[in-house]
Amino acid sequence: MSARRRLRGVHPPRSLRARLTAGLVVLLAVACLAVGTTTVIALEHFLVRRLDQQLSASGGRFAASLEHGERPDADNRPDTRGQSDGTFGARLLGGRVTQASVVRDETQATVPLTDTDRRALADVPVGEDGHTVRLSALNHYRVTAVAGDDGDVLITGLPLHPVEETVHRLELVEALVFGAALAATAVAGALWVRVSLRPLDRVAATAVEVTRMPLASGQVALPEPLPPSDPDTEVGQVATALNRMLGHVGDALDRRHASEERLRQFAADASHELRTPVATVRAHTELALRHKGPLPAEVRHALERVHSESQRMSGLVDDLLLLARLDAGRPLAREPVDLTRLALDAVDDARAVARDHRWRLDLPPEPVYVEGDPHRLHQVIANLLGNARGHTPAGTEVTLAIASAPVGGRTQLTVTDNGPGIPEALQAEVFDRFTRADHSRSRTAGGTGLGLAIVQAVTTAHGGTVDVFSRPGHTCFRLRLPSAPAPDQPTG
């Protein structure tokens, strides 16, 4: 896996709480790294300077005692007195190392040197401050070079191991202390950020609660306003703005609900009041058409038109009254309903009315039951078939199908036709009241424009759903209703 892919798999913290905590820890880690690095560098520099001072104070006595090492006697043998353990001395003559020794327990020990070691010692500048070299047998040393009495160069050195050990110990202590500080800061910072963001959590919880509410229709009870916060803080300003917005939304929803209630009541009252005069008009029209005496053709035609329109008006009034009752939440009958029997009856009625269509049934071998009102469910199926009949040309094949087994506790019924289809722009509002599709689907009979609205209202009242999928040559209305067990059969 490439480095880029590995980085893609690492997601930064998304919540504000996590981001603030992570930012606090990162800033502290940067500060600790800067302090630790500065401290280590300063301590190492200080200890090396102290080592250089010790080299200067030693005066190169041990290295000077090596000048006459070839002829040692009581007066010129190597002087190891007062030299610290590990002190290194070397003598160079003509750029070549002639002797190299180290103090071990106040005695002199010869140091084996490689060619690399000899070149490193030969490169040490004479008369300057300390210089760091690495000797294969002794590791890192701090050395100084001075000119000897015999034209040679005397090098004295002290080991850097104590300095390195002290610096490494400081690095370990800093790593432990800073690590503990970062861990404590992460925990304390997370708690502090959580406490600081509690008002923002309340704002988010209220906003989420509002988004879950069905605001499209009906009475809506908005959540209680947020408690007052400090208006000088950003969270307080957001809470205040949200409270104001909830107030405005609540007022708008109350006004909308009141308007819907007035309109719903008006539709119910108007439908109820119109039923009697419409029925009276129909009755008088039918009575006039039954008159045994001769009627002028114009009068008979007018009476037939009045009778036809009064029937249509009667159906419209009944549909409006049903919708008004469903909107008001009137309960429907609840009993096991044989959906396959309703489908058979509805298709038989559709065949009798529209013989120029091809009607097909796709039913399971066993009856399928749902919980609901049989009369209203029959009306739903009849409306779906009537919609397919009225908006498709002759010869269209219409199929009513019921799923053989419920899915998720719901039974599915579909009405499919191979007609011209519903325009995509109209599909979103096809279940709205008084929606017409005359411009795209052929009509052979008039309608009220409330058939599919009743389908949706009755289905919703049963706890079901209805939707539509359409394209040229294929339109499918899908109905899903809560399933019910088959009623117990009486035993004989």
Long-range contacts (C-beta under 8 A, 24 or more apart in sequence): 16-197, 16-200, 17-190, 17-193, 17-194, 17-197, 20-189, 20-193, 20-197, 21-186, 21-189, 21-190, 21-193, 24-185, 24-186, 24-189, 24-193, 25-182, 25-185, 25-186, 25-189, 28-181, 28-182, 28-185, 29-178, 29-182, 32-174, 32-178, 32-181, 32-182, 33-178, 36-171, 36-174, 36-175, 36-178, 39-170, 39-174, 40-167, 40-170, 40-171, 40-174, 43-166, 43-167, 43-170, 44-163, 44-167, 47-162, 47-163, 47-166, 47-167, 48-130, 48-142, 48-160, 48-163, 51-130, 51-142, 51-158, 51-160, 51-163, 52-129, 52-130, 52-142, 52-144, 54-84, 54-158, 55-130, 55-142, 55-143, 55-144, 55-156, 55-157, 55-158, 56-144, 58-83, 58-87, 58-156, 60-89, 60-144, 60-146, 60-154, 60-156, 62-87, 62-89, 62-101, 62-103, 62-156, 63-89, 63-90, 63-91, 63-146, 63-154, 63-155, 63-156, 64-148, 64-154, 65-89, 66-90, 66-91, 66-99, 66-101, 66-154, 67-91, 67-148, 67-149, 67-150, 67-152, 67-154, 69-99, 78-108, 80-106, 80-107, 80-108, 81-106, 84-158, 86-138, 86-158, 86-159, 86-161, 87-156, 87-157, 87-158, 88-135, 88-138, 88-141, 88-143, 88-155, 88-156, 88-157, 88-158, 88-159, 89-154, 89-155, 89-156, 89-157, 90-121, 90-154, 90-155, 90-157, 91-148, 91-152, 91-153, 91-154, 91-155, 92-121, 92-122, 92-145, 92-152, 92-153, 92-154, 92-155, 93-150, 93-151, 93-152, 93-153, 95-122, 96-122, 97-121, 97-122, 98-152, 102-138, 111-135, 111-137, 111-138, 112-137, 113-137, 121-155, 124-155, 126-153, 132-160, 133-157, 140-164, 197-235, 199-226, 199-229, 199-235, 199-236, 199-239, 200-235, 200-238, 202-226, 202-227, 202-239, 203-235, 203-238, 203-239, 203-242, 206-242, 206-246, 207-242, 210-246, 210-249, 215-249, 215-253, 217-260, 218-257, 218-260, 219-257, 220-250, 220-253, 220-257, 222-246, 222-249, 222-250, 222-253, 260-327, 264-324, 264-327, 264-328, 265-324, 267-320, 267-321, 267-323, 267-324, 268-320, 268-321, 268-324, 268-325, 268-328, 270-320, 271-317, 271-318, 271-320, 271-321, 271-324, 272-321, 274-313, 274-317, 275-314, 275-317, 275-318, 275-321, 278-310, 278-313, 278-314, 278-317, 279-314, 281-306, 281-310, 282-307, 282-310, 282-311, 282-314, 285-310, 312-446, 312-448, 315-448, 316-448, 316-450, 319-448, 319-450, 319-451, 319-454, 320-450, 322-454, 322-457, 323-433, 323-450, 323-453, 323-454, 323-457, 326-457, 326-458, 326-460, 326-461, 327-457, 332-372, 332-373, 332-376, 332-458, 332-461, 332-462, 333-372, 333-373, 333-374, 333-375, 333-376, 334-371, 334-372, 334-373, 335-371, 335-372, 335-373, 335-374, 336-369, 336-370, 336-371, 336-484, 336-485, 336-486, 336-487, 337-369, 337-370, 337-371, 337-372, 337-373, 337-374, 337-377, 337-484, 338-367, 338-368, 338-369, 339-367, 339-368, 339-369, 339-370, 339-377, 339-402, 339-411, 339-413, 339-481, 340-364, 340-367, 340-368, 340-402, 341-367, 342-374, 342-377, 342-378, 342-381, 343-381, 343-400, 343-402, 343-413, 345-378, 346-378, 346-381, 346-382, 346-385, 346-400, 347-385, 347-400, 349-382, 349-385, 350-382, 350-385, 350-386, 350-389, 350-398, 353-389, 354-389, 356-394, 356-395, 357-388, 357-389, 357-392, 357-394, 357-395, 357-396, 357-397, 357-398, 358-395, 358-396, 358-397, 358-398, 359-398, 359-400, 360-397, 360-398, 360-399, 360-400, 361-399, 361-400, 361-401, 362-399, 362-400, 362-401, 362-402, 363-401, 363-402, 364-402, 364-403, 364-404, 364-405, 365-404, 366-404, 367-486, 368-402, 368-403, 368-404, 368-406, 368-411, 368-483, 369-483, 369-484, 369-485, 369-486, 369-487, 370-411, 370-462, 370-481, 370-482, 370-483, 370-484, 371-462, 371-481, 371-482, 371-483, 371-484, 372-462, 372-481, 372-482, 373-458, 373-462, 376-458, 376-461, 376-462, 377-458, 377-462, 377-481, 379-454, 379-458, 380-454, 380-455, 380-458, 380-459, 380-479, 381-413, 381-415, 383-451, 383-452, 383-454, 383-455, 384-415, 384-455, 384-477, 384-479, 385-415, 386-447, 386-451, 387-451, 387-452, 387-477, 388-415, 388-417, 388-419, 388-475, 389-444, 389-445, 390-443, 390-444, 390-445, 390-447, 391-419, 391-437, 391-441, 391-442, 391-443, 392-417, 392-419, 392-420, 392-441, 392-442, 393-419, 393-420, 393-442, 393-444, 394-444, 406-483, 409-482, 409-483, 410-464, 410-480, 410-481, 410-482, 410-483, 411-480, 411-481, 411-482, 411-483, 412-478, 412-479, 412-480, 413-478, 413-479, 413-480, 413-481, 414-476, 414-477, 414-478, 414-479, 415-476, 415-477, 415-479, 416-474, 416-475, 416-476, 416-477, 417-474, 417-475, 418-473, 418-474, 419-473, 419-475, 420-472, 420-473, 421-470, 421-471, 421-472, 421-473, 421-474, 421-475, 422-468, 422-470, 422-475, 424-470, 427-468, 427-470, 430-468, 431-455, 431-456, 431-466, 431-468, 455-479
